[in-house]
Amino acid sequence: LPPVPYAVDRSTSIKSSNGGPSGARARVVKDLRRQLKLLAQWFKNNDKFSFYASSLLFCYEGDPSSDTWDNSRLRTIDFAHVVHRADGGRDDSYLDGLYSLLRIVEEILEGLEREGKLDA
C-alpha cells in the first residue's frame, strides 16, 4: 500500500461493544481489511465511473460474550454524485482514500499484534 500522506493517530484502539479489551473483535477488523481490499480491487479495474462525496458504511453485528459468531458488511453508500467517465480512466481519488483507510486498518492490526491480541 502507498503510505498515508498524513499522520495517523497510532493510539487508536478497538473496543468491543461491551467495552472489553481491544483484541475482542480483532477478527472483525481483519474482515474489514478483507472487504476493503476487495473494494479497492474493483476500483482499480473500474474505468466507467467516478464517485464524488460517497461514503462507506461498515455494519457489524456480534455477541460480545461469544468468540464464534460475528457478521460484518462493508457497503458503499450515497451515490448521488456518481458520474460516467467518458475518458476510460480510473477514479484515483477514491482509490487513494481506500488505500488510506486500509493503511489505518493495517496499523490497528499491527497494534493488536504487538499487544498479543491478534490471532495468526
C-alpha positions as CSV (number, residue, x, y, z in Angstrom):
1,L,0.0,0.0,0.0
2,P,1.2,3.5,-0.6
3,P,2.0,5.5,2.6
4,V,-0.8,7.6,4.2
5,P,0.1,11.2,3.3
6,Y,-0.7,12.5,6.8
7,A,-0.1,11.4,10.4
8,V,-2.3,8.6,11.8
9,D,-3.2,8.5,15.5
10,R,-1.4,5.3,16.5
11,S,-3.2,5.3,19.8
12,T,-6.4,4.1,18.1
13,S,-8.0,1.2,19.9
14,I,-10.8,-1.1,19.0
15,K,-13.2,-1.8,21.8
16,S,-15.9,-4.5,21.8
17,S,-19.5,-3.3,22.2
18,N,-19.3,-4.1,25.9
19,G,-16.1,-2.0,26.5
20,G,-13.9,-5.1,26.6
21,P,-10.3,-5.4,25.5
22,S,-9.2,-4.2,22.1
23,G,-8.5,-7.8,20.9
24,A,-12.1,-8.9,21.5
25,R,-13.1,-8.1,17.9
26,A,-9.8,-8.4,16.0
27,R,-11.3,-10.8,13.5
28,V,-13.9,-8.1,12.6
29,V,-11.1,-5.7,11.8
30,K,-9.4,-8.4,9.7
31,D,-12.7,-8.9,7.9
32,L,-13.0,-5.1,7.3
33,R,-9.5,-5.3,5.8
34,R,-10.5,-8.1,3.5
35,Q,-13.6,-6.3,2.3
36,L,-11.6,-3.0,1.8
37,K,-9.1,-4.9,-0.4
38,L,-11.9,-6.4,-2.5
39,L,-13.4,-2.9,-3.0
40,A,-10.0,-1.4,-3.8
41,Q,-9.5,-4.2,-6.4
42,W,-12.9,-3.3,-8.0
43,F,-11.9,0.4,-8.1
44,K,-8.5,-0.5,-9.7
45,N,-10.4,-2.1,-12.5
46,N,-13.2,0.4,-12.7
47,D,-12.8,2.7,-15.8
48,K,-16.5,3.6,-16.1
49,F,-17.5,5.6,-13.1
50,S,-16.2,8.3,-10.7
51,F,-17.6,8.6,-7.2
52,Y,-17.9,12.0,-5.6
53,A,-19.0,12.5,-2.0
54,S,-19.9,8.9,-1.5
55,S,-19.5,7.1,1.8
56,L,-18.5,3.7,3.2
57,L,-20.8,2.1,5.7
58,F,-19.4,-0.7,7.8
59,C,-22.0,-2.8,9.6
60,Y,-21.2,-5.1,12.4
61,E,-23.3,-7.4,14.4
62,G,-22.0,-9.8,17.0
63,D,-22.3,-11.2,20.5
64,P,-19.6,-9.7,22.8
65,S,-19.8,-12.8,25.0
66,S,-19.2,-15.2,22.1
67,D,-16.0,-15.8,20.2
68,T,-17.7,-17.8,17.5
69,W,-20.2,-15.5,15.8
70,D,-19.7,-12.2,14.0
71,N,-21.3,-10.7,10.9
72,S,-19.9,-7.7,9.2
73,R,-20.5,-6.0,5.9
74,L,-18.9,-3.1,4.0
75,R,-21.1,-1.1,1.7
76,T,-20.6,1.9,-0.5
77,I,-23.5,4.4,0.0
78,D,-24.5,7.9,-1.2
79,F,-24.5,7.5,-4.9
80,A,-25.9,11.0,-5.7
81,H,-22.7,12.1,-7.3
82,V,-21.5,9.1,-9.4
83,V,-20.7,10.1,-12.9
84,H,-19.9,8.1,-16.0
85,R,-16.3,8.6,-17.2
86,A,-16.0,9.1,-20.9
87,D,-12.2,9.1,-20.8
88,G,-11.9,5.5,-19.6
89,G,-9.7,6.5,-16.7
90,R,-10.0,5.2,-13.2
91,D,-11.1,7.1,-10.1
92,D,-7.7,7.5,-8.4
93,S,-9.1,9.8,-5.7
94,Y,-11.5,7.2,-4.4
95,L,-8.7,4.6,-4.6
96,D,-6.4,6.9,-2.7
97,G,-9.0,7.2,0.1
98,L,-9.4,3.4,0.2
99,Y,-5.6,2.9,0.4
100,S,-5.5,5.5,3.3
101,L,-8.2,3.6,5.1
102,L,-6.5,0.3,4.5
103,R,-3.3,1.6,5.9
104,I,-5.1,2.8,9.1
105,V,-6.7,-0.6,9.5
106,E,-3.3,-2.3,9.0
107,E,-1.8,-0.1,11.7
108,I,-4.6,-1.0,14.1
109,L,-4.0,-4.7,13.4
110,E,-0.2,-4.2,13.9
111,G,-1.0,-2.6,17.3
112,L,-3.2,-5.5,18.3
113,E,-0.5,-7.9,17.2
114,R,2.1,-6.1,19.4
115,E,-0.3,-6.3,22.3
116,G,-0.7,-10.1,21.7
117,K,-4.4,-9.7,21.0
118,L,-4.3,-10.9,17.4
119,D,-4.5,-14.5,16.2
120,A,-2.2,-15.5,13.5
